[in-house]
Amino acid sequence: MAREQNRYRYSSGLYRSGNRGGWKKLGTFLLLLIPLLALLLWAGNLVVSRHIIVEERRLTVLNLPSDLEEYSILHLSDLHGARYGEKQKYLGSALSGMRYSCVVMTGDMLGEDGDVEPLLELLALMPRDTPKYLIPGDTDGPVVETRAHNSLSVYPDWVLRLRDAGVQVLERPVSETRGKGTIWFIPEDLYVRDRDGMRMVYRQQLKDLNKRAASLTPDDAARSRALEYELERLDALEESIKKIQPGDIQIVLTHTPLTSDYVSDMISWSSKEDTFSIRYASLILAGHYNGGQWRLPFGRALYVPELGWFPDDSLVQGLSYLEGIPQHISPGLGADPRYTYEPGRFYNSPTITRITLTRKTN
């Protein structure tokens, strides 16, 4: 008996019979708490990731012509074919009553397999006469069709349908003029395009095709049309470059955000006398990262394939500066299916941004 009492006296309290009920209660509590926390986390995500945010930003552009004061850009990106209510009615509610000078879409707006319907439903909610510009993202597919398809047009079906809806799918600089102010919308890749080299290659390829014109396949004929179109596009680009004046505003469109090193290199490759240069850009608009897709509640992105774990938010979304040039990265509207282990949006509200240009510094 004494031996039993001695063992009990010096053994750990974890094994005392009086505490066994407490541990069972704690275990039961945790078993109930963990599912409850998971349920609350899921419910919170359901609310956050379906709540559409309209973000307002004012950007000071010191050389902004007075006729472009308060010019506003509705910046959208990465819809990925998502729908928010029937016929996009929740996006329509977010846009209701909002005024904007133009709409800029920086890619990945189509759904899987090129589904353009969700985007067309969104466009139908906007004023028809408001200029709308789009550049393709890496999931949208090429703008120019080089293979035989169900049309003699060089454009694939999704481009034709967007053009019918009043969208300019940008392959060359496009400008708007208001009074004495001109603003250009320019796809970023045009700044680094080797125009002379590409013209030489296209002409040689077209010459080779024309040598066997009598035996062209449907794909050859489509390729021939595409080459003729590309040569015409290079000529149009040259004409646009001649029209750009030092006082014009240049808005650069890119799907994947640019980096400071890349912009620095682009600037070093151009001369100060070259008005067609990113050094004179007033704003860069980008998308691609979907705000990180999965975000920590009240925190930053969890993981982005190209950027790693917990990347700095300035690389993923929002406004930052590259060599003094502002770049706005849209948090996006949908979810990229290529985030294999991060399906959907998690604690990441779909976001529409209106950027208003002004000369005012406060």
C-alpha positions as CSV (number, residue, x, y, z in Angstrom):
1,M,0.0,0.0,0.0
2,A,2.8,2.4,0.9
3,R,4.5,1.6,-2.4
4,E,1.3,2.5,-4.3
5,Q,0.9,5.8,-2.4
6,N,4.6,6.7,-3.1
7,R,4.2,6.0,-6.9
8,Y,1.0,8.1,-6.9
9,R,2.7,11.0,-5.0
10,Y,5.6,11.4,-7.4
11,S,4.1,10.4,-10.8
12,S,3.2,13.2,-13.2
13,G,-0.1,14.9,-12.8
14,L,-1.0,13.9,-16.3
15,Y,-1.7,10.4,-15.1
16,R,-3.6,11.2,-12.0
17,S,-7.1,9.8,-12.1
18,G,-8.5,13.1,-11.1
19,N,-7.3,14.8,-14.3
20,R,-8.5,12.2,-16.8
21,G,-11.9,13.7,-17.1
22,G,-10.4,17.1,-17.8
23,W,-8.4,15.8,-20.7
24,K,-11.4,14.2,-22.1
25,K,-13.4,17.4,-21.9
26,L,-10.5,19.3,-23.5
27,G,-10.3,16.8,-26.3
28,T,-14.0,17.0,-26.9
29,F,-13.9,20.8,-26.9
30,L,-11.1,20.8,-29.5
31,L,-13.0,18.3,-31.7
32,L,-15.9,20.7,-31.7
33,L,-13.9,23.8,-32.0
34,I,-11.8,22.9,-35.0
35,P,-14.8,22.1,-37.3
36,L,-16.5,25.3,-36.0
37,L,-13.5,27.4,-36.9
38,A,-13.3,25.8,-40.3
39,L,-17.0,26.5,-40.8
40,L,-16.5,30.1,-39.8
41,L,-13.5,30.4,-42.1
42,W,-15.4,29.0,-45.0
43,A,-18.4,31.2,-44.3
44,G,-16.1,34.3,-44.1
45,N,-14.5,33.4,-47.4
46,L,-17.8,32.9,-49.0
47,V,-18.8,36.5,-48.1
48,V,-15.4,38.1,-48.8
49,S,-14.7,36.4,-52.1
50,R,-18.2,37.1,-53.6
51,H,-18.3,40.7,-52.4
52,I,-17.3,43.0,-55.3
53,I,-15.1,45.9,-54.4
54,V,-15.1,49.2,-56.4
55,E,-11.7,50.7,-55.8
56,E,-11.2,54.5,-56.4
57,R,-7.7,55.8,-57.2
58,R,-6.6,59.3,-58.2
59,L,-3.3,59.6,-60.0
60,T,-1.4,62.8,-60.4
61,V,0.1,63.3,-63.9
62,L,2.0,66.6,-63.8
63,N,2.0,67.0,-67.6
64,L,-1.6,66.1,-68.0
65,P,-3.3,68.5,-70.6
66,S,-6.1,70.5,-69.0
67,D,-8.6,69.0,-71.5
68,L,-7.8,65.6,-70.0
69,E,-8.3,66.7,-66.4
70,E,-10.5,64.1,-64.5
71,Y,-10.2,61.6,-67.4
72,S,-11.1,58.2,-65.7
73,I,-10.1,54.7,-66.7
74,L,-12.2,51.7,-65.6
75,H,-9.5,49.0,-65.1
76,L,-10.7,45.4,-65.3
77,S,-8.6,42.2,-65.5
78,D,-8.7,38.4,-65.2
79,L,-12.4,37.7,-65.3
80,H,-11.6,34.2,-66.5
81,G,-15.2,33.7,-67.6
82,A,-16.6,34.1,-64.0
83,R,-20.2,35.0,-63.5
84,Y,-21.6,37.1,-60.7
85,G,-25.3,36.5,-60.8
86,E,-27.5,36.0,-63.8
87,K,-26.2,38.1,-66.7
88,Q,-23.5,39.5,-64.4
89,K,-26.2,41.4,-62.4
90,Y,-23.9,41.8,-59.3
91,L,-21.2,43.4,-61.4
92,G,-23.9,45.6,-62.9
93,S,-24.9,46.7,-59.5
94,A,-21.3,47.6,-58.6
95,L,-21.0,49.6,-61.8
96,S,-24.4,51.3,-61.5
97,G,-24.2,55.0,-61.6
98,M,-20.5,55.1,-62.1
99,R,-19.0,57.4,-64.8
100,Y,-15.8,56.6,-66.6
101,S,-14.1,57.9,-69.8
102,C,-13.0,54.5,-71.1
103,V,-12.7,50.8,-70.1
104,V,-9.3,49.0,-70.2
105,M,-9.2,45.2,-69.9
106,T,-5.7,43.7,-69.3
107,G,-6.2,40.1,-70.3
108,D,-7.5,36.7,-69.3
109,M,-11.1,37.9,-69.6
110,L,-12.3,34.8,-71.4
111,G,-13.4,31.5,-69.8
112,E,-12.1,28.1,-70.5
113,D,-12.0,27.0,-74.1
114,G,-12.4,30.7,-75.2
115,D,-15.8,31.1,-73.7
116,V,-16.6,34.8,-74.4
117,E,-20.2,34.9,-73.2
118,P,-19.6,36.0,-69.6
119,L,-17.5,38.9,-70.8
120,L,-20.2,39.9,-73.4
121,E,-22.7,39.9,-70.6
122,L,-20.5,42.3,-68.6
123,L,-20.0,44.5,-71.6
124,A,-23.7,44.7,-72.2
125,L,-24.0,46.5,-68.8
126,M,-21.7,49.3,-69.9
127,P,-22.6,52.3,-72.2
128,R,-22.1,51.3,-75.8
129,D,-20.4,54.6,-76.8
130,T,-17.8,54.4,-74.0
131,P,-14.4,53.4,-75.6
132,K,-13.3,49.9,-74.6
133,Y,-9.8,48.5,-75.0
134,L,-8.6,44.9,-74.4
135,I,-5.3,43.2,-74.7
136,P,-5.2,39.4,-74.6
137,G,-3.8,37.5,-71.6
138,D,-1.9,34.2,-71.6
139,T,-5.1,32.1,-71.4
140,D,-7.1,34.0,-74.1
141,G,-5.4,32.7,-77.2
142,P,-3.9,34.6,-80.1
143,V,-5.6,37.7,-81.6
144,V,-4.6,36.7,-85.2
145,E,-5.5,33.2,-86.5
146,T,-2.8,31.5,-88.5
147,R,-4.7,28.3,-89.3
148,A,-7.8,27.6,-91.3
149,H,-11.0,28.2,-89.3
150,N,-14.7,29.0,-90.0
151,S,-14.0,32.4,-91.4
152,L,-11.8,34.2,-94.0
153,S,-11.1,36.8,-91.3
154,V,-7.6,36.9,-89.7
155,Y,-9.4,37.1,-86.4
156,P,-10.7,34.2,-84.3
157,D,-14.3,34.1,-83.4
158,W,-13.9,35.6,-79.9
159,V,-12.2,38.7,-81.3
160,L,-14.9,39.2,-83.9
161,R,-17.6,38.9,-81.3
162,L,-15.9,41.5,-79.0
163,R,-15.4,43.8,-82.0
164,D,-19.1,43.5,-82.7
165,A,-19.7,44.5,-79.0
166,G,-17.7,47.7,-79.5
167,V,-14.3,46.5,-78.0
168,Q,-11.0,47.4,-79.6
169,V,-8.7,44.4,-79.2
170,L,-5.4,46.3,-79.2
171,E,-2.7,45.3,-81.6
172,R,-1.5,48.8,-82.4
173,P,-1.6,52.2,-80.6
174,V,-5.0,53.8,-80.3
175,S,-5.6,57.4,-79.3
176,E,-8.4,59.6,-78.0
177,T,-8.3,63.4,-78.4
178,R,-10.2,65.8,-76.2
179,G,-9.6,69.4,-77.1
180,K,-5.9,69.9,-77.1
181,G,-5.2,66.8,-75.1
182,T,-4.4,63.4,-76.7
183,I,-4.1,60.1,-74.8
184,W,-2.6,56.9,-76.3
185,F,-3.3,53.3,-75.3
186,I,-0.3,51.2,-76.2
187,P,0.4,47.5,-75.8
188,E,3.7,47.2,-74.0
189,D,5.2,44.7,-76.5
190,L,5.1,47.3,-79.3
191,Y,7.9,49.3,-77.6
192,V,10.4,46.5,-77.9
193,R,9.3,45.1,-81.3
194,D,12.0,44.9,-83.9
195,R,9.9,46.4,-86.7
196,D,12.4,46.2,-89.5
197,G,13.5,42.6,-88.6
198,M,9.9,41.4,-88.4
199,R,8.9,43.1,-91.7
200,M,11.8,41.3,-93.4
201,V,10.8,37.9,-91.9
202,Y,7.1,38.3,-92.8
203,R,7.9,39.4,-96.4
204,Q,10.2,36.3,-96.9
205,Q,7.6,33.9,-95.5
206,L,4.9,35.5,-97.7
207,K,7.2,35.2,-100.7
208,D,7.8,31.5,-100.0
209,L,4.1,30.9,-99.8
210,N,3.4,32.8,-103.0
211,K,5.9,30.6,-104.9
212,R,3.5,27.6,-104.5
213,A,0.2,29.5,-104.7
214,A,-1.4,26.9,-106.9
215,S,-1.0,24.2,-104.2
216,L,-1.7,26.1,-101.0
217,T,-3.6,24.2,-98.3
218,P,-6.3,25.9,-96.3
219,D,-3.8,26.4,-93.5
220,D,-1.3,27.9,-96.0
221,A,-4.0,30.3,-97.2
222,A,-4.8,31.3,-93.6
223,R,-1.1,31.8,-92.9
224,S,-0.8,34.0,-96.1
225,R,-3.7,36.2,-94.9
226,A,-2.1,36.5,-91.5
227,L,1.2,37.6,-92.9
228,E,-0.4,40.2,-95.1
229,Y,-2.2,41.5,-92.1
230,E,0.9,41.6,-90.0
231,L,2.7,43.6,-92.6
232,E,-0.2,46.1,-92.7
233,R,-0.1,46.2,-88.9
234,L,3.6,47.2,-88.9
235,D,2.8,49.9,-91.4
236,A,0.0,51.2,-89.2
237,L,2.3,51.1,-86.2
238,E,4.9,53.2,-88.0
239,E,2.2,55.8,-88.9
240,S,1.0,55.9,-85.3
241,I,4.6,56.4,-84.0
242,K,4.9,59.5,-86.3
243,K,1.8,61.0,-84.7
244,I,2.8,60.7,-81.1
245,Q,3.8,64.1,-79.7
246,P,6.0,64.9,-76.7
247,G,3.0,66.3,-74.8
248,D,0.7,63.3,-75.4
249,I,-0.2,60.9,-72.6
250,Q,0.9,57.3,-73.1
251,I,-1.0,54.6,-71.2
252,V,0.9,51.2,-71.4
253,L,-1.1,48.0,-71.3
254,T,0.5,44.7,-70.3
255,H,-1.0,41.5,-69.0
256,T,1.9,40.4,-66.9
257,P,3.2,43.2,-64.6
258,L,6.5,44.8,-65.5
259,T,9.5,44.8,-63.2
260,S,11.8,47.7,-62.3
261,D,14.8,46.1,-64.0
262,Y,12.8,45.5,-67.2
263,V,11.6,49.1,-67.4
264,S,15.1,50.4,-66.7
265,D,16.4,48.3,-69.6
266,M,13.7,49.6,-71.9
267,I,14.5,53.1,-71.0
268,S,18.2,52.6,-71.5
269,W,17.6,51.2,-75.0
270,S,15.7,54.3,-76.1
271,S,16.9,57.9,-76.6
272,K,15.3,60.9,-75.0
273,E,14.4,62.2,-78.4
274,D,12.3,59.1,-79.1
275,T,8.7,60.1,-78.1
276,F,7.6,56.5,-78.6
277,S,9.2,55.2,-75.5
278,I,8.1,53.8,-72.2
279,R,10.2,56.5,-70.5
280,Y,7.3,58.9,-71.3
281,A,4.6,56.6,-70.1
282,S,2.2,58.2,-67.6
283,L,0.7,54.9,-66.4
284,I,1.2,51.1,-66.8
285,L,-1.9,48.9,-66.4
286,A,-1.4,45.2,-65.7
287,G,-3.2,42.2,-64.2
288,H,-2.3,38.4,-64.3
289,Y,-1.9,37.6,-60.6
290,N,-5.5,37.7,-59.5
291,G,-4.4,39.4,-56.3
292,G,-2.6,36.2,-55.4
293,Q,-5.8,34.2,-55.8
294,W,-5.6,32.8,-52.2
295,R,-4.9,35.4,-49.5
296,L,-4.6,35.2,-45.8
297,P,-7.5,36.8,-43.9
298,F,-6.6,40.5,-43.5
299,G,-3.2,39.6,-44.9
300,R,-1.1,39.2,-48.1
301,A,-1.1,36.6,-50.8
302,L,-0.3,33.1,-49.7
303,Y,1.5,31.7,-52.8
304,V,2.1,32.9,-56.3
305,P,3.8,30.4,-58.7
306,E,6.1,33.0,-60.3
307,L,6.8,34.9,-57.0
308,G,6.9,32.2,-54.3
309,W,5.4,32.3,-50.8
310,F,4.0,35.4,-49.2
311,P,5.2,37.8,-52.0
312,D,5.2,41.5,-51.3
313,D,1.7,43.0,-52.2
314,S,3.3,45.6,-54.4
315,L,4.3,42.8,-56.8
316,V,0.8,41.3,-56.9
317,Q,-1.8,44.1,-56.8
318,G,-2.3,47.8,-56.3
319,L,-0.2,50.9,-57.3
320,S,3.6,51.0,-57.2
321,Y,6.3,52.8,-59.1
322,L,8.9,51.5,-61.6
323,E,11.6,54.0,-62.4
324,G,9.2,56.7,-61.4
325,I,6.4,55.3,-63.7
326,P,3.2,54.3,-61.8
327,Q,2.0,50.7,-62.5
328,H,-1.4,49.6,-61.4
329,I,-1.9,45.8,-61.1
330,S,-5.6,44.9,-61.0
331,P,-6.6,42.4,-58.2
332,G,-8.8,40.9,-60.9
333,L,-12.3,39.5,-61.0
334,G,-12.0,35.7,-61.4
335,A,-9.8,32.8,-60.6
336,D,-7.0,31.4,-62.8
337,P,-7.4,27.6,-63.3
338,R,-3.7,27.3,-63.5
339,Y,-3.4,27.9,-59.8
340,T,-3.6,24.1,-59.5
341,Y,-3.5,24.0,-55.7
342,E,-5.4,27.2,-55.1
343,P,-8.8,26.8,-56.8
344,G,-11.2,29.8,-56.7
345,R,-10.6,33.0,-54.8
346,F,-9.9,32.7,-51.1
347,Y,-10.3,35.8,-48.9
348,N,-9.8,37.8,-52.1
349,S,-12.6,40.1,-53.2
350,P,-13.1,40.6,-56.9
351,T,-12.2,44.2,-57.7
352,I,-13.0,46.9,-60.2
353,T,-10.8,49.9,-60.2
354,R,-11.5,53.4,-61.5
355,I,-8.4,55.5,-62.0
356,T,-8.9,59.2,-62.4
357,L,-6.1,61.3,-63.9
358,T,-5.5,64.8,-62.5
359,R,-2.8,67.5,-62.5
360,K,-3.5,68.2,-58.8
361,T,-1.0,67.1,-56.3
362,N,-3.4,66.6,-53.4
